Amino acid sequence: MFVMILLHTNAYFLSIPLVFFLWNAGQFAVPIFIFCSSYLFFVKTHIFKTPKDVLLYIRRRLSRLLIPYYIFAAFYILLQSIKEPSRITLRYLFQNAFIIEGISINWLILLFIFFTFLTPFLFYMWTHNRIVFYFYTALSLFSSVFLMFNHFPYNYRLIMWLPWSLIVIFSFYVAKNEQKKSTLYLMFLFWIVVFLMMYYIQVRFGFSLRMYDNKYPPNLYHLSFGLFSIPLLYLAAKNGFLSLPGIKEMFHFLSIHSYSLYFIHWVVLYIVTAFFHFKFTWVSFFLTILISSVIVQVVLNRFSYIIRSFYRFSALKRGPTI
């Protein structure tokens, strides 16, 4: 989340070489986001004995994904209607309602919806039909190689789930082998070699080296960059880097509120850029959006706590409830 905010603020200062480097190098943020979500799924004990269990999981997951998104979309579109009323068309509202286009960052929400169905499917295939699991892995890998040399002619959202599945499958292997530190080192070495090979191919064929240009949908050049970044950061966390004083508290806060901050920082970014005309450096702009987003999150947390406390107190006054 920290890096994602940095990416979105740095995008306004790409003429500065250092900012461009940080913007390009920080494109592992989405792979990390996907890894954390799918890793948590695979380390938990999921018992899907019946189709009803799967449907219950999917319903809960979709609620957690969609309710915050629609609250965000309604507020964001309200702001747009004030500043850019010409953008608010029936088509635009339809696109945002069904997450097929519209607000630029909602593509990640659609991807997580795809994975809501795919992660239980992959988990089931691993335990019941590994041939299908391996076939899907090969298909995902093939799609990421194919996209290095071919442009997908339709809306990338229709196919993005397939190459991004490599991150989900990788998270499964990390969750399965995390007690074997040597395996993690080998995965890191493997993916850095793959990334260097993909880098060579990009240069050899004159393809763009900008991560952003290889992200929608992602090809193996972009994915391998994320896949060697994940073990590196994972091992850094396991070896205490994230437990340093100050860093631990900051990362903990950004982690547990990552999904809401994903929406909050985009609203703050829009308000600052659309309604105000301050002059920022790239550092001050980043800090303004980061700190403002954290303050909004803290206020919302406090407001939520007051509401919950009120209802608990009211329930106590009413007497026992079932």
C-alpha positions in Angstrom: 0.0 0.0 0.0 2.9 2.3 0.8 4.5 1.7 -2.6 1.1 1.8 -4.4 0.5 5.4 -3.1 4.1 6.2 -4.2 3.3 5.0 -7.7 0.1 6.9 -8.0 1.7 10.2 -6.8 5.0 9.7 -8.8 2.9 9.4 -12.0 2.6 13.2 -11.9 6.4 13.8 -11.9 7.8 11.2 -14.4 10.0 13.8 -16.2 12.3 13.5 -13.2 14.7 10.6 -13.7 14.8 9.5 -10.1 11.0 9.6 -9.9 10.7 7.6 -13.1 13.1 5.0 -11.8 11.1 4.6 -8.5 7.8 4.5 -10.4 9.0 1.8 -12.7 10.8 -0.2 -9.9 7.8 0.0 -7.6 5.5 -1.9 -10.0 5.8 -5.0 -7.8 3.0 -3.4 -5.7 0.1 -5.2 -7.4 1.9 -8.6 -7.4 2.4 -8.2 -3.7 -1.2 -7.3 -3.2 -2.3 -10.4 -5.0 0.2 -12.6 -3.3 -0.8 -11.4 0.2 -4.5 -12.1 -0.5 -4.0 -15.5 -2.0 -1.3 -16.5 0.5 -3.7 -15.9 3.3 -6.3 -18.0 1.6 -3.9 -21.0 1.3 -2.5 -20.8 4.8 -5.9 -20.9 6.3 -7.7 -24.3 6.8 -10.5 -24.3 4.3 -12.9 -27.2 4.6 -15.1 -27.3 1.5 -17.1 -30.5 2.2 -20.2 -29.5 0.2 -21.0 -27.0 -2.6 -22.8 -25.0 0.1 -19.5 -24.4 1.9 -17.9 -23.0 -1.3 -20.9 -20.8 -1.9 -20.8 -19.4 1.7 -17.1 -18.6 1.2 -17.8 -16.9 -2.1 -20.8 -14.9 -0.7 -18.7 -13.6 2.2 -15.8 -12.8 0.0 -17.8 -10.9 -2.5 -19.5 -8.9 0.2 -16.1 -7.8 1.6 -15.0 -6.8 -1.9 -18.1 -5.2 -3.3 -19.6 -3.3 -0.4 -16.5 -1.0 0.2 -16.1 -0.6 -3.6 -19.7 0.6 -4.2 -19.4 3.0 -1.3 -16.2 4.3 -2.7 -17.6 4.5 -6.3 -20.7 6.4 -5.2 -18.6 9.0 -3.3 -16.0 9.3 -6.0 -18.6 9.7 -8.8 -20.3 12.4 -6.6 -17.0 14.3 -6.5 -16.7 13.9 -10.3 -20.2 15.2 -10.8 -19.2 18.4 -9.1 -15.9 18.9 -10.9 -16.4 17.0 -14.2 -20.2 16.7 -14.7 -19.7 15.9 -18.4 -18.1 12.6 -17.5 -21.1 11.3 -15.7 -23.1 9.4 -18.4 -25.3 6.3 -18.2 -22.5 4.4 -19.9 -20.0 5.5 -17.3 -22.3 4.6 -14.4 -23.0 1.2 -16.1 -19.3 0.5 -16.5 -18.6 1.3 -12.8 -21.6 -0.7 -11.6 -20.4 -3.8 -13.4 -16.7 -3.0 -13.0 -16.0 -3.5 -16.7 -14.4 0.0 -17.1 -14.9 3.4 -15.5 -12.8 4.4 -12.5 -9.3 3.4 -13.5 -8.4 1.6 -10.3 -11.5 -0.7 -10.2 -9.8 -3.2 -12.5 -8.1 -4.6 -9.4 -11.4 -5.2 -7.7 -12.6 -7.2 -10.7 -9.4 -9.2 -10.6 -10.0 -10.1 -7.0 -13.6 -11.1 -7.9 -12.2 -13.5 -10.5 -9.8 -14.9 -7.9 -12.7 -15.4 -5.4 -13.8 -18.2 -7.7 -10.4 -19.3 -9.0 -8.6 -19.8 -5.6 -11.1 -22.4 -4.3 -11.0 -24.0 -7.7 -7.2 -24.3 -7.7 -7.2 -25.5 -4.1 -9.8 -28.2 -5.0 -7.8 -29.2 -8.1 -4.6 -29.7 -6.2 -6.3 -32.0 -3.7 -8.5 -33.9 -6.2 -7.1 -33.6 -9.7 -3.5 -32.4 -10.0 -3.5 -32.9 -13.8 -6.0 -30.1 -14.1 -3.9 -28.0 -11.7 -0.8 -28.4 -13.7 -2.6 -27.8 -16.9 -4.0 -24.6 -15.6 -0.5 -23.6 -14.4 0.9 -24.3 -17.9 -1.9 -22.4 -19.5 -1.3 -19.4 -17.3 2.4 -19.4 -18.0 1.8 -19.8 -21.8 -0.6 -16.8 -21.7 2.1 -14.6 -20.0 4.6 -15.6 -22.7 2.1 -15.1 -25.5 1.4 -11.6 -24.3 5.0 -10.6 -24.6 4.7 -10.9 -28.4 1.0 -10.2 -29.0 -1.3 -7.5 -28.1 -4.7 -8.5 -26.8 -7.2 -6.7 -29.1 -10.1 -6.5 -26.7 -10.7 -5.2 -23.2 -7.7 -6.6 -21.2 -10.0 -7.2 -18.2 -11.6 -10.2 -20.0 -8.3 -12.1 -20.0 -6.2 -10.6 -17.2 -7.1 -13.3 -14.6 -5.2 -15.9 -16.6 -1.7 -14.5 -16.5 -2.2 -13.0 -13.1 -3.0 -16.5 -11.9 0.8 -17.2 -11.8 1.0 -15.0 -8.7 -1.8 -17.1 -7.1 -0.1 -20.4 -7.9 3.2 -19.0 -6.7 1.5 -18.0 -3.4 0.2 -21.6 -3.1 3.7 -23.0 -3.3 5.1 -20.5 -0.8 2.3 -21.4 1.7 3.0 -25.1 1.1 6.8 -24.8 1.5 7.3 -21.8 3.8 9.0 -24.0 6.4 11.7 -24.9 3.9 13.8 -21.7 3.7 16.0 -23.3 1.0 13.0 -23.6 -1.2 12.3 -19.9 -0.9 15.8 -19.0 -1.8 15.6 -21.3 -4.9 12.3 -19.7 -5.9 14.0 -16.3 -5.6 16.9 -17.4 -7.7 14.7 -19.1 -10.3 12.5 -16.0 -10.8 15.4 -13.5 -11.0 16.9 -15.7 -13.7 13.6 -15.7 -15.5 13.3 -12.0 -15.2 16.8 -11.4 -16.6 15.9 -13.7 -19.5 12.7 -11.7 -20.1 14.6 -8.4 -19.9 17.0 -9.7 -22.6 14.0 -10.6 -24.8 12.5 -7.2 -24.3 15.7 -5.5 -25.3 16.4 -8.0 -28.2 13.0 -7.4 -29.8 12.8 -3.7 -29.0 9.9 -4.0 -26.7 9.2 -1.5 -24.0 11.1 -1.9 -20.7 8.5 0.2 -18.8 6.6 -2.1 -16.4 3.4 -0.1 -16.9 3.5 -0.9 -20.6 3.6 -4.7 -19.8 1.0 -4.7 -17.1 -2.5 -4.5 -18.8 -2.7 -7.5 -19.1 0.6 -8.6 -17.6 3.2 -10.6 -19.5 6.0 -12.7 -18.2 8.4 -9.7 -18.1 6.2 -7.9 -15.7 5.1 -11.0 -13.7 8.7 -12.3 -13.3 9.7 -8.9 -11.9 7.0 -9.3 -9.3 7.7 -12.9 -8.7 11.3 -12.3 -7.7 10.4 -9.3 -5.7 8.0 -11.3 -3.5 10.5 -13.8 -2.1 13.0 -11.0 -1.5 10.5 -9.0 0.6 9.1 -12.1 2.2 12.6 -13.1 3.4 13.3 -9.5 4.6 10.1 -9.7 6.6 11.0 -13.2 8.0 14.4 -11.9 9.0 13.0 -9.0 11.1 13.2 -6.0 8.8 9.5 -5.2 9.3 9.9 -5.6 13.0 12.1 -2.6 13.4 10.7 0.1 15.7 8.5 2.5 13.8 8.5 0.4 10.7 6.5 -2.4 12.3 3.7 -0.2 13.5 3.5 1.6 10.1 3.4 -1.6 8.1 0.9 -3.2 10.4 -1.5 -0.2 10.1 -1.1 -0.1 6.3 -1.6 -3.9 6.1 -4.7 -4.3 8.1 -6.3 -1.3 6.4 -4.9 -1.9 2.9 -8.2 -2.5 1.2 -9.9 0.6 2.5 -6.8 2.7 2.0 -6.7 1.6 -1.6 -10.0 3.5 -2.1 -9.3 6.4 0.4 -6.0 7.4 -1.2 -7.6 7.6 -4.6 -10.3 9.9 -3.3 -7.7 12.0 -1.5 -5.6 12.1 -4.7 -8.6 13.3 -6.7 -9.6 16.0 -4.2 -6.1 17.4 -4.0 -5.6 17.5 -7.8 -9.1 18.5 -8.9 -10.2 20.9 -6.2 -6.9 22.5 -5.2 -3.9 24.0 -7.0 -1.1 23.6 -4.6 2.5 23.4 -5.9 4.2 20.2 -4.8 7.5 18.5 -5.2 7.2 14.7 -5.8 8.2 14.1 -2.1 5.7 16.6 -0.6 2.9 15.3 -2.9 3.5 11.7 -1.8 3.6 12.6 1.9 0.5 14.8 1.5 -1.5 11.9 0.0 -0.1 9.3 2.4 -0.6 11.3 5.6 -4.0 12.6 4.5 -5.2 9.0 3.7 -3.9 7.7 7.0 -5.7 10.5 8.9 -9.0 9.7 7.0 -8.6 6.1 7.9 -8.0 6.9 11.6 -11.1 9.1 11.7 -13.2 6.4 10.0 -11.8 3.8 12.5 -12.8 6.1 15.4 -16.2 6.8 14.0 -16.8 3.0 13.4 -15.7 2.3 17.0 -18.2 4.9 18.3 -21.1 3.4 16.3 -20.3 -0.1 17.5 -20.0 1.0 21.1 -23.4 2.8 20.8 -25.1 -0.3 19.5 -23.5 -2.5 22.2 -24.7 0.0 24.9 -28.2 0.1 23.4 -28.4 -3.7 23.3 -27.4 -3.9 26.9 -30.2 -1.4 27.9 -32.7 -3.5 26.0 -31.8 -6.6 27.9 -30.7 -10.0 26.6 -30.9 -10.6 22.9 -30.7 -13.8 20.9 
